[in-house]
């Protein structure tokens, strides 16, 4: 009985080493064949850590009374807002002359 348990434990260790080496080789092959090696390495790391690879970033914006969830529309609205804000600030400060002390 004891001999059987030693036999099972011995081959369990061999099996684990074979599995680890197979994973190592597959991961190396995956990273080496990837166009973006850094991204592939992070993918392998996240997979080994059990992190979810699903990128589920749903964005919703309230613009007035409307709800907008299309990322392209949100990006365009954000860009317009920034351009308008800079334009307003420029108009407000157009009559002001700024002097800077470059020595400090």
Order of alpha helices (4+ residues) and beta strands (2+ residues): alpha-alpha-beta-beta-alpha
